[in-house]
């Protein structure tokens, strides 16, 4: 005897299970990757490798997300190029910087504050970073699942955002890198190029990059609104948690009044016109 309603229910359950299975695999991979980053940090004592592993992990997660979906093949090809370009550039930049420098001041402050429990607090913190990475990869997954014919007008806007963001972040990092090689870098603050208009232009362009994914994912499905979590979360992390606050605290300790003057005349995050110089401020 056959029970059509039961067969339909089982088929629906199986389809849903198969649809989330790739995301479960990606989540497990990201968790293991950040556990590996924790082990590398404990051995090398250089926390910069954490962000290097994180960048590679998000890139690999993005590749898996694109591979597991069945959206428009042309859009998926573009998304593969975009996520690989982001991952390779950021990971190579952070890795090269870590190789030639000391401890990341942000992580150093965290570890110092955590004291004797620093090892396990760091492990838990990196698992939270794995969760954040999953939110970003989810946006890639939803964009890759978009089955609308490519390209749409909104795809053009998304590609423009991605290009501007990747180029702007690369330029910001290059300008800061050149400044750090000058004698002035030991005592002064960076106000060259894009750094004249934002105290953290690299963070701004990193956030802008993740704004392109909701556009790539744009369809009539309500689930695709989840892709908005990527830029919202990235803004919150960069501006309020692990980006601007600890770095500015470090700069205030190391540069004092010079950095306070910079805070008065240059926007923290969004690039904008410089404010009028106050008496006693240095240009």
C-alpha positions as CSV (number, residue, x, y, z in Angstrom):
1,X,0.0,0.0,0.0
2,X,1.3,3.4,-0.9
3,X,0.8,6.6,1.1
4,X,1.3,9.6,-1.4
5,X,1.1,12.2,1.3
6,X,3.8,10.5,3.3
7,X,6.0,10.1,0.2
8,X,5.5,13.8,-0.6
9,X,6.4,14.8,2.9
10,X,9.5,12.7,2.9
11,X,10.6,14.0,-0.5
12,X,10.1,17.6,0.7
13,X,12.1,16.9,3.9
14,X,14.9,15.3,1.9
15,X,15.0,18.2,-0.5
16,X,15.3,20.7,2.4
17,X,17.9,18.6,4.1
18,X,20.0,18.5,1.0
19,X,19.6,22.2,0.5
20,X,21.1,23.0,3.9
21,X,23.7,20.3,4.0
22,X,26.3,22.4,2.0
23,X,25.8,25.2,4.6
24,X,26.4,22.7,7.4
25,X,29.6,21.5,5.7
26,X,30.8,25.0,5.2
27,X,30.1,25.9,8.9
28,X,32.1,22.9,10.1
29,X,34.9,23.8,7.8
30,X,35.1,27.4,9.0
31,X,35.0,26.2,12.7
32,X,37.9,23.9,12.0
33,X,39.8,26.6,10.1
34,X,39.6,29.0,13.0
35,X,40.7,26.2,15.4
36,X,43.7,25.8,13.2
37,X,44.3,29.6,13.3
38,X,44.2,29.4,17.1
39,X,46.9,26.6,17.0
40,X,49.1,28.7,14.7
41,X,48.9,31.7,16.9
42,X,49.8,29.7,20.0
43,X,52.9,28.3,18.3
44,X,54.0,31.5,16.4
45,X,52.8,34.1,18.9
46,X,51.8,36.2,15.9
47,X,48.1,37.0,15.9
48,X,48.3,38.4,12.3
49,X,48.1,34.8,11.1
50,X,44.6,34.6,12.5
51,X,43.3,37.1,10.1
52,X,45.3,35.5,7.3
53,X,43.6,32.1,7.9
54,X,40.2,33.8,8.3
55,X,40.6,35.5,4.9
56,X,41.6,32.2,3.2
57,X,38.8,30.4,5.1
58,X,36.1,32.8,3.9
59,X,37.5,32.5,0.4
60,X,37.3,28.7,0.4
61,X,33.9,28.8,2.0
62,X,32.8,31.2,-0.8
63,X,34.1,28.8,-3.4
64,X,32.2,25.9,-1.9
65,X,29.1,28.0,-1.7
66,X,29.3,28.8,-5.4
67,X,30.0,25.2,-6.3
68,X,27.1,23.8,-4.3
69,X,24.4,26.1,-5.7
70,X,22.5,25.8,-9.0
71,X,21.9,29.5,-9.8
72,X,22.7,31.1,-13.1
73,X,26.0,29.7,-14.3
74,X,27.3,33.1,-15.6
75,X,26.6,34.9,-12.4
76,X,28.3,32.1,-10.4
77,X,31.4,32.4,-12.6
78,X,31.6,36.1,-11.8
79,X,31.0,35.5,-8.1
80,X,33.8,33.0,-8.1
81,X,36.2,35.5,-9.5
82,X,35.1,38.2,-7.1
83,X,35.3,36.2,-3.9
84,X,38.7,34.7,-5.0
85,X,40.1,38.1,-5.8
86,X,39.0,39.4,-2.4
87,X,40.4,36.4,-0.5
88,X,43.7,36.3,-2.3
89,X,44.4,40.0,-2.0
90,X,43.5,40.3,1.7
91,X,45.2,37.1,2.8
92,X,48.4,37.9,0.9
93,X,48.4,41.4,2.3
94,X,47.9,40.4,5.9
95,X,50.2,37.4,5.6
96,X,53.1,39.5,4.2
97,X,52.5,42.2,6.9
98,X,52.5,39.6,9.6
99,X,55.7,37.9,8.4
100,X,57.6,41.2,8.6
101,X,56.2,42.7,11.8
102,X,55.4,41.9,15.4
103,X,52.2,41.2,17.2
104,X,48.9,42.8,16.1
105,X,48.1,45.5,18.7
106,X,44.4,44.6,18.7
107,X,44.9,41.0,19.6
108,X,47.8,41.9,22.0
109,X,45.4,44.0,24.0
110,X,42.8,41.3,24.1
111,X,45.3,38.7,25.2
112,X,46.7,41.0,27.8
113,X,43.2,41.8,29.2
114,X,42.3,38.1,29.3
115,X,45.4,37.2,31.5
116,X,45.8,33.6,32.5
117,X,42.7,32.5,30.6
118,X,43.9,34.1,27.3
119,X,44.4,30.8,25.5
120,X,40.8,29.5,25.8
121,X,39.3,33.0,25.6
122,X,41.1,33.4,22.3
123,X,39.8,30.0,21.1
124,X,36.2,30.9,21.9
125,X,36.7,34.3,20.3
126,X,38.0,32.7,17.1
127,X,34.9,30.4,17.0
128,X,32.9,33.6,17.0
129,X,35.0,34.7,14.1
130,X,34.0,31.5,12.4
131,X,30.4,32.3,12.9
132,X,31.0,35.8,11.4
133,X,32.7,34.2,8.5
134,X,29.7,31.9,8.0
135,X,27.4,35.0,7.8
136,X,29.6,36.3,5.0
137,X,29.7,33.0,3.1
138,X,25.9,32.8,3.5
139,X,25.6,36.0,1.5
140,X,27.8,34.5,-1.2
141,X,25.7,31.3,-1.2
142,X,22.4,33.3,-1.6
143,X,24.0,35.4,-4.4
144,X,25.2,32.2,-6.2
145,X,21.7,30.6,-5.8
146,X,20.1,33.5,-7.8
147,X,18.7,31.9,-10.9
148,X,17.7,35.1,-12.7
149,X,19.5,35.4,-16.1
150,X,22.8,37.3,-15.8
151,X,23.4,40.1,-16.2
152,X,20.7,42.3,-14.7
153,X,21.1,46.0,-14.2
154,X,21.5,45.4,-10.5
155,X,24.4,43.0,-11.3
156,X,26.2,45.8,-13.0
157,X,25.8,48.0,-9.8
158,X,27.1,45.1,-7.7
159,X,30.1,44.6,-9.9
160,X,30.9,48.3,-9.8
161,X,30.7,48.3,-6.0
162,X,33.0,45.2,-5.8
163,X,35.6,46.8,-8.2
164,X,35.6,50.1,-6.3
165,X,35.8,48.4,-2.9
166,X,38.6,46.0,-3.9
167,X,40.6,48.8,-5.6
168,X,40.0,51.2,-2.7
169,X,41.1,48.8,-0.1
170,X,44.2,47.8,-2.0
171,X,45.1,51.5,-2.5
172,X,44.5,52.3,1.1
173,X,46.7,49.4,2.3
174,X,49.4,50.4,-0.2
175,X,49.4,54.0,0.9
176,X,49.7,53.0,4.6
177,X,52.5,50.5,3.7
178,X,54.5,53.2,2.0
179,X,54.0,55.6,4.9
180,X,55.2,53.0,7.4
181,X,58.5,52.8,5.6
182,X,59.2,56.6,6.1
183,X,61.0,58.0,9.1
184,X,57.9,60.0,10.0
185,X,55.9,56.8,10.7
186,X,57.7,56.3,14.0
187,X,56.1,59.5,15.6
188,X,53.5,60.8,13.2
189,X,50.0,59.7,12.0
190,X,49.2,58.7,8.4
191,X,47.4,61.4,6.4
192,X,48.4,60.5,2.9
193,X,46.1,59.8,0.0
194,X,42.8,58.3,1.1
195,X,43.9,58.5,4.7
196,X,43.4,62.3,4.5
197,X,39.6,61.8,4.3
198,X,39.1,58.8,6.6
199,X,41.0,57.5,9.6
200,X,40.2,53.9,8.4
201,X,39.7,53.9,4.6
202,X,40.7,50.3,4.4
203,X,37.9,49.3,6.8
204,X,35.4,51.4,4.9
205,X,36.2,49.7,1.6
206,X,36.1,46.3,3.3
207,X,32.6,47.1,4.4
208,X,31.7,48.4,1.0
209,X,32.8,45.1,-0.6
210,X,30.2,43.2,1.4
211,X,27.5,45.6,0.3
212,X,27.7,44.1,-3.2
213,X,26.4,40.7,-2.2
214,X,22.8,41.6,-1.4
215,X,22.7,43.2,-4.8
216,X,24.0,40.0,-6.5
217,X,21.5,38.0,-4.4
218,X,18.5,40.3,-5.2
219,X,15.5,38.2,-6.2
220,X,11.8,38.0,-5.1
221,X,12.7,35.4,-2.4
222,X,12.3,36.5,1.2
223,X,15.3,34.3,2.1
224,X,17.6,36.4,0.1
225,X,17.1,39.3,2.5
226,X,19.4,37.3,4.8
227,X,22.3,38.5,2.6
228,X,21.9,41.9,4.2
229,X,23.3,40.4,7.3
230,X,26.8,40.5,5.7
231,X,27.2,44.3,5.4
232,X,25.3,45.0,8.6
233,X,27.5,42.6,10.6
234,X,30.7,43.8,9.0
235,X,29.8,47.5,9.8
236,X,29.1,46.6,13.4
237,X,32.3,44.6,13.8
238,X,34.6,47.1,12.1
239,X,33.1,50.3,13.7
240,X,32.0,49.1,17.1
241,X,33.8,45.9,18.1
242,X,37.1,44.5,16.7
243,X,38.2,47.2,14.1
244,X,38.1,50.9,14.9
245,X,37.8,50.8,18.8
246,X,40.9,48.7,19.7
247,X,43.0,50.2,16.9
248,X,42.2,53.8,17.9
249,X,42.9,52.9,21.6
250,X,46.3,51.7,20.5
251,X,46.9,54.9,18.4
252,X,46.0,57.1,21.3
253,X,48.5,55.3,23.6
254,X,51.3,55.5,21.0
255,X,50.6,58.9,19.3
256,X,48.7,60.8,22.0
257,X,47.7,64.3,21.1
258,X,48.7,63.9,17.5
259,X,46.1,61.3,17.0
260,X,43.5,63.3,19.1
261,X,44.1,66.1,16.6
262,X,43.5,63.7,13.7
263,X,40.3,62.5,15.3
264,X,39.0,66.1,15.3
265,X,39.7,66.8,11.7
266,X,39.2,63.5,9.9
267,X,36.1,61.2,9.8
268,X,36.6,57.9,11.5
269,X,35.0,55.6,8.9
270,X,33.1,57.2,6.0
271,X,35.4,59.3,3.8
272,X,34.5,62.9,3.8
273,X,35.8,66.5,3.7
274,X,38.4,67.4,6.3
275,X,37.2,69.5,9.2
276,X,38.7,72.9,9.8
277,X,42.0,72.8,11.6
278,X,41.8,73.9,15.2
279,X,44.5,76.0,16.9
280,X,47.3,73.7,18.0
281,X,46.4,71.0,15.6
282,X,49.1,69.7,13.2
283,X,48.4,69.4,9.5
